[in-house]
C-alpha cells in the first residue's frame, strides 16, 4: 500500500502544479492579459494560411499555437481563448515532461516543475510568451537526440530516420516560433556532432554521418521556409542588430544596477530579493561540493549544452540594440532563466552526497 502511494505521489504533484499554473496564468484566467496574449487568441479565431504564419504583419514569432489551436477551436467548437490556453499549456507540459526525462531525482523533478510552471513574475513569459514554447520544442528535440544515441541505425533504420526527420522538423518549428531558437538549434547540432565524433565506433560513425546529412538538409529546408514566411510580412524589423560599445556598456550597467538593487532590497520586491539571495547561496554551495559531482558522458553533454547556451544567449541579449532601447527589461532574460535553472538542476541531480547533505542543500 505504501509503495502504491509513493508511485502516484510524483504524478499527483506534477499534475497539481500544472493545473495550478493553468488556473493562474493561462490566457483564460490570467488577469494581466496583454496584447501579446490577445493576438494569439484572435489569430486562433481568424487563422488563415499562409498569411498568418507570423503574428499579423510581423516578421517574428511564428503562430504555432493558433495553428494547433484550430483543432480544439474548429473541430471541438471550443472558444478561441480556451483553445489557445489548452494548446499553449499542453505544449508547455510536453516540454516539461521532455526536460524531466534527464532528471533522476523525484525531488528535483518537482523542483523543476515549480521553476517551469511558477517562474518569478518578471520572468512569467515562460508561461505567457514564445520563450516557453521555444524551449518546450528544444527539450523535445533533446529527448529525441538522447534516444538516437541509444539507437542503432542498422537495427531499425525506419525508426532511426523517422526520429531524425522529426528532430529536423521540430528545430525548424522552434526557429519559426522564436528567432532566438537559431542559437539553441545551432549549439545543439554542434554539440551533438562533437559527441558523435568523440565516441568513435562503427555505429557512431554511421549515425554521425546520418545526423550531419539530416542537419544540413533540415537547415536548407528551414531557411527556405523561414524566408518564405518572413517575405509575407508587411513589417520588417531588425531585432537582431547589435548595439555599439557604449550601448552594450550601458546595458551591462543597467543589468548590474538591477541586481545590486535586489541585493539591497531597493526594488520594492522583497520576495524577488530573497529569491536572489537563495539562488546565489545555492550556486556558492554547489561550488563547494562540485568535486562530488559524478557525471556520465550523457549528463556532462547536456549540462555543457545548457551552460554554453546560457552564456551565449546572455551575451547576445546584452549586446542587442533592442535590449538597450527597451532599457534592459528582465523578461528578455527568460531564456537564460530556463537554461541556467535546468543546468543547475542537472548538476544538483548528479551530486554524490549522503542523505543528510542533500537535505541541507
N, C-alpha and C positions, 0 to 999 in steps of 0.2 A: 504493500500500500504506500509506504514511504517512497519507494523507488518510483512509483507511478506519479506521485505528487511532484517529485523533482523533475521528472520527464516533461511535465506540462508547465512547469514554472517559467522557464525561459520564453517559450512561445507566448504565454499569457502576458508576461511583462512587455515583450516587444509589441504585441497586439494592443496593449493598454497605451503605450507610448505613441504608437502610430495613430490610433483613434483619437487620443488626446490632442495630438498635433493637428490632425484633420479638423477637429472640433474648434480649435482656437485659431488656426492660421490658413485654412483653405479659403478660397475666394467666397464661398457661400456663407462663411461665418466671420471672416476677418473684418474687424471694424475700421481698419485703416486702409481699405481698398483704394488703390490709386489708378492712374491712367495705364500704367504698365500691366496691372492685373486686368483692368477693364477691356483692354484691346484684345486679349486672348479670348475673353468671354464673347465679345462682339464678333470676332472672327470665326468663332465656333458656329455662330448662328448664320453668318453670311459667307462662309468659306467657299472660295471658287479657285480651281486650278486652271492655269498656272499663275494667275495674277497675285495670289495671296501666299506665295511661297515664303515671303518675308512679311514682317509686320507692315501694315498698309503704308505703301510709299517708301518704306525704309530699305536699306541695303544690308541690314544686320538682323540678328535674332530670328532664325528660321521658325516657322509656325508649325512645329511638330505637334504641340498639344491641340490646336484647333483641328489639325488633320486627323489625329487619332480620336479626338472628341466627336467626330462625325458618327462614330459607332454608337455611343450612348444617346447622342442627340437625335440623329436621324433614324437609327434602327430601333431604339427603345423609347423614343419620344421624351427623353429627359430634357429639362430646361438647359439652355446654354451654360448657365453659371454652375449648375450641378454637374453637367458633363465635363466642364473644364476642371472643376475641383476633383472629381473622381479620377480623370485621366492624369492630371498633374500628380496626385498623391500615389497612384499606382506605379508611375514611373519612379517616384522617389522611393517607394517601398522596394521595387525591383533593384534599384541602385544600392540601397542599404543591405539587402539580402546578398547581393554580389560582394560587397565590401566584407560582410560578416563571415564569408567563407574563408577569409585569410586570418581570422581571429580565432584562436583556440579556446580561450577562457570565456566562460559564460558571463562572468562579471564584466569583462571588457566589451563583450558584445552589447550588453545593456548600456554600458558607459558610452559606447559609440552611438547607440540609438538616441541617447539624450543629446549628444553633440550634434547629431544629424537632424533630428526632428524638433529639438528645442534650442536652437542657437541663440546667442546674445541678440538683443533686439536690433542693434545696428548692423548685425550680420544676418538678419532674418530673411535676406534674399536667398538663402539656401532653400527655403520652402516657398518663396514667392516668385522668384525670377529664373532666368536661364541658367544660373550657376549650378543649382541643384540638379537640373536636367542634364546639363553638360557632364557633371561628374557621375551621375547615375549611369549614363551611357559608357563613360570611360571605365567605371567599375565593372560593368558587364563585360566589356572587352577584356579587361584584366583577368576576369574569371575564365573567359573562353581561352585566352592565351595560356593560362595556367593549365587548363585541360589539354591544350595542344601539346604542352611539354610532357604530358603523360601518355600521349597517343603515339602510335607508330603508323606512319602513312602506308607502310607495307600491309599491315593487318586489315585495316578498313579504310581504303582510300576515299570512298564516297563520304564517310563520316568526317574524315580529316579535312577534306577540301570544302565540305559544307561549313565546317566551323571557321575555316579561313575566310570563306566568302562572307559569312555573317559578320566576322570581325571587321572586314573591309567596309561593309555597308554601314555598320554602326559607327565607325570612325568618320565616315562621310557625313552621316546624320549629325554626329556630335559637332563637327565643324560648321555644318549648316545652322545648327541651333545657336552656337556661340563661336565667334571668330577666335576667341581665346583657346578653343579646343585644338587649334592648329599646333600650339605649343605642346599640349598634352599628347596629341597623336604623334607628333614628330619624335618626342622623347621616348614614348612608349615603343615605337617601332625601332628606334636606335638601340635602346637598352635590351630589347628582345633579341635583336640580331647579335649584339655583343655577347649575350649569354649563349646563343646558339654556337657562336664561334669558340667561346671559352670552353664549352663542354664538347670536346671533339670525340665523335664516334661516327660510325657509318649512318646510323639512323638520324642523328642530329644534323649531319651534313645534308642529307636529302630533305629533312624538314626545314633546315635553314634556307636552302635554295627555293623551296616552295613558298616560304614566308616572304622572302625578298621579292619574288616574282609577283605574288599577290599584292604586296605593299606598293610596288611600282605601278601595277595595273590599277589598283584602287586609288592611288594618288592622281593618276591621269583622269580617271572617271570622275573623281571628286572635284578636281579642278574644273572640268568641263561643266559639271552640274552646278557648282557654286557660281561660276562665271555667268552661266545662263540665268540663274535665279537673280543674281545681282543686276544683270542687264535689264530686268523687268522693273526695277525700282525707279521711281521718279525723283528720289532724293539721294544724291551721292555724298556721303560724309566720310571724312578722313579721321577715323577714330584711332588709327594705328600710328599717327605721326608722333615722333619723339620730340620732346622739348629741348631747348638749348640748355647749356650747362647751368646757367643761373636759374632757370626754371626748375631743373632737377634738384639743385641745391635747396631752393625754397620749398619744394615738395618734401624733401627729406627733413627740413626744419619743422614744417607743419606736422609731419608724422611724429617726430621725436617730441615735439611740444605736447601733442595729444597723449602720448604715453606718459610723459612727465606729469601731466595734469591728472591722469588716472592714479598714478602712484601717490600724488599729494592730495587726492580727494578733492580736486578743484573743478570737477565736471558736473557736479550735482547728480552723479550717477554712482552712489555708494556701492551698489551691487556689482557694477562693472569694475570698480576699483578693487573690491575684494576678490573678484574673479581673476583680475590681472595678477594680484599677489599670489593666488593659489597656483596659477599657471607657471609663474616664474619659479615658485618654490618647487613645483613638481619637476620642472626642467632641470633645476640645480640638483635636486635629489637623484634624478636619473643619471646625471653625470657622475655622481659619487659611486653609483653601483654599475656603471657602464661595463666594467670588466667582467661582470657576471652575466652578460648577455650571451646566450648560446644560440647562434644563428645557423639555420640551414642555408644552403645556397638559394633556395626559393625565397625564404624570408628576407635574406640580405638583398635580393634583387628588388623586391617590392618596397622595402624601406629606402633603398638607394633611389629608386624611381621617384617616390613621392617627396623625398627631401630635395632632390635636384629640381624637381618641378616647382616646389615651393619657392626656392631661391630664384629660379629663372623668372617665374611669374611675378614675384615681388619686385625684382629689378625692372621688368617691363612696365609694371603698373607705376612705379615711382618715376620712371623715365618718360612716361607718356605725357604728351602735351595736354591731352584731355583731362588727365588727373589733376594737373596744375590748374587748369581753367575752372575746374569744379571744386577747387580748394581741398583736394585730397580727402574725399569722403570715405568713411570707414567701410561702407558697403562694397567699395571697389576691391577690398582685400578678402572678400568672401572665399575666393579660390584658395588663397594661402591658408585661411582658417580651416578649410576642409582638408587640404593636403598635409599640412603640418600636424593637425589633430590626428589624422589616420596614421601618419608615420610614427607619432609618439605612442599611439595605442599599440602598434606593432612592436615597437621597442619594449614597452612595458610587458607585453604579452610573451616576450621571449627572454625575460629576466629569470635567471636560475636562482630564485630566492626561496627561503623557507616560509612556512605559512605565516609566522609572526611578522617577518619583514614585509611580506606582501600586504598584510593588513595595515601596517603602519604607512606604507607607501600609498 
